Amino acid sequence: MTKKKIIVAIDSSSKTEAVNILNKLKPELCMVKIGSVIFNSLGRDFIELTHEKGFQIFLDLKFHDIPNTVQESILAIKSLPIKMLTIHTSGGIQMMKAAMEAVKGTSIKVFGVTALTSLSNNDVQHIFQRDASAQVNAMLDLAEEAGIHGVVCSPHELTLVKSRDRFLSVTPGIRLVDADDDQRRVMTPSKAIELGADYLVIGRPITGSQDITLALESIHKSIDA
């Protein structure tokens, strides 16, 4: 089976809409991202349903708290049929180590968010007092020391991630064409794969299309050529 590089983000609080999208996806072509919107509205039941339909699951809750709280939070959900989960690298080394301790004995991979793709370079500069590349590099230093499995980064920072030669990468901010939405540091699927992305998180270009199945198949073909 071809490695599933596409992770389709289903971000809906409506069970009818979420299930409709799920039914039009193919588990042999993609994983499914379950984030806070759908987890807070539909909870564990939707995770179980997604798993029953044969999909691998990326649980994107971006845990960010004191180490003990993050560890206990992950322990509370690690029995769910998930393949990957997210934390914020800015939570620090001890928090990331606590997350790794929580998934010990499972096959769950821990991915650290470096800088949200909704932030422009100017936003990152304003918040962190350094540009996006410097911020991501600093977070990679922490992630490397903590020993987590991978990171979440914009496609524009993939070169920095791949230079470390140890992290798996999850890349949001994937767009087929320029779009006027809440993502800033974006790139096409084929270009992101060319730069070394292991997984592409794609939401609206698939879930908002007129033909969800065809959109998924077309993107999969474009990166699997």
N, C-alpha and C positions, 0 to 999 in steps of 0.2 A: 504494500500500500504506500502511495506517495505521502511523504511527510506533510502534515497539515500546517501550512504556514499562515493561513488566514484565520483570524479570530473575529467573528461577527459580534458586534456589540448590540445587544437588545436593550434599549433604554426606554421602557414604557411601564407606566404604572397600571395599565389596563391588561388584565389577564387575557381577554379576548384578542387584543392586538398582539400581545407577546406570543401567544400560542399560534396565532396565524402566521407570524413571521417564522417561528420555529418550524412549523410544518412545511415551509417552503425552502428551508435550508437542507443541505445534504451532509450528514456526519462524516462521509468519506472525503469531503472537500474542506471542511472547516471545523474549528472549535467554536464555542459560544462564550462570550464575556457576559457575566452577570455582575452588574455594578450596584451601587447603593440605591438607585431609583427602583430597580426591579426587586432587589433583595428586601428593601424596606416595605414594599407594597405587597409582594407575593411570597417572599420568604423562602423557607426551606422546601416548600412544596414544588416551587418552580425549578429548583435545583434538581430535585428527584425526578421530575418530569423530563427535564432536559437530558439527564443521565439515562433514563429509561428509553429515550428515543435514540440513544447511541452516541451522543455528543460528549466529547471531553470538555471540561469546564474550567474557565479562567475566572476565579472569584476576585473581583476588583473592588475591594472595600477600603483600600489605602489606609491600613491601620497606622495610627500616629498618636502615641500616648506614652505614659511612663512605661518602662520595661515590663513591670509585673502585669499591668493592665493589658498590654499587647499580648503577652504570653498567655494570659488566662482567656483572652478573647479568641485567640487562635485555637487553644485547647478546646474551646466550646464548639468550634465548627470543624475541627479536623477530621471528624468521623464522616463528614459529608463527602460525596463522591466528586471531589475536586482535584484537578491536576496542578493548578498554580494559584497563588494568591499574591496580593500586593501589600506593601508597607511603604511608608515614606522614609527615604534615606536620611532626611533632615531630622528624624527622631534620634539619630545618633547611634554610635557603635553598640552600646549596651542594649538599646532597644532592638536593634537588628539581631544581635546574638540571642536575645530572649525569644525572638520569632523563630530563629533556627532551632533553638532548644525545643520549642513547642511542636515543631513538625518532625522531630526526631522519631525514627521508627516508621515513618510514612514515606510515600513517594511524592509528596507535595513539594513543589518548588517555590521558593520565596523570591519575589522580584521587588526591587526597591525603586520607587519613583524618584527620579532625579530633579526634573523641573517640568511642571505641567506644560503641555503643548498649547494650552490656551493663552500662555504668557508670551508676549512679544519680547524681543531682546531688550527693549526699553523698559518693559515691565520688570524683567529679571534684574536689570541694573538698578531700578528704583527700590525693589524689595531687598535684594541681597548685596547691593553695592558692588556688583561685578557683573560682567556680561554672561550670557547663557553658557558659553563654552567653559569659562572659568568656574561657574557654579556647578556644571555637570562634572567637571574634572574633580572638584573638591568632594562632591558626593560619591564619585567613583572611588576616591581614596578611602572614604569611610566604609563603603560597601565591600571593598577588597579586604580591608582589615577585619570586618565583621564576618566575612566568609559566606555571604548570601549567594544564591545560585545565579541571579541575573538582575538586570535593571530595566526600567521603563524609561525610554528617552525619545525625544523627537528625532525624526530621520536626519536632521541636520547635525546631530551629535553622534551619529553612528560611528564615524571614523574614530572618535575619541574612545568609544566603548570597545571597538574591535582592536584598538592598539593595546588594550590590556590582555587580550587573548585568553580570558578566563570566564567572561560573563556571557550568558545567553541574553538576547535582547528582545524586548517587546516594544514595538513602535506604533504609537497612535499617530494622529495627525496625517492620516493617509487620505488623499483626495485625488479623484480622477482628473479634475479640472479646477481652476481657481474658483473658490467659493466664498461668498460673503457670510461667514458664520463665526462661531466662537473659537475656532482653531486658528492659530497664527503661524507656528513653525511647521509647515506641511510639505508633502512631497507625494509623487505618484507611486503606486505599488511597485512597478518594475524598477524604478530608480532606487527605492528603499532596499529592495532585495539585492540589487547590484552593489549597494554599499555595505551589505552584510547583515541585514535584519534577519533574525530567526523567525519572528512572528510579527504579522501586521494586524493591528486592531482597526477594523473597518466597520463603521456604523452606517451613517446616512447614505453613503453612495450605494449601499446594498439594501438596507432596510427601508429607505425612502424611495426606492426605484419603482417603476411601474411593474416590472417583472423581477421579483427578488431572486428567483431561481436562476434566471438568465444572467442577472448581474453578477451573482456569485460565480457562476460557471465561466463567465467572460474574464473576470479578474483572475480566477484560478488559472485559466489557460494562459493569460498574459505573463504570469510569473513562473509558470511551470514549463515554459517553452525551452 
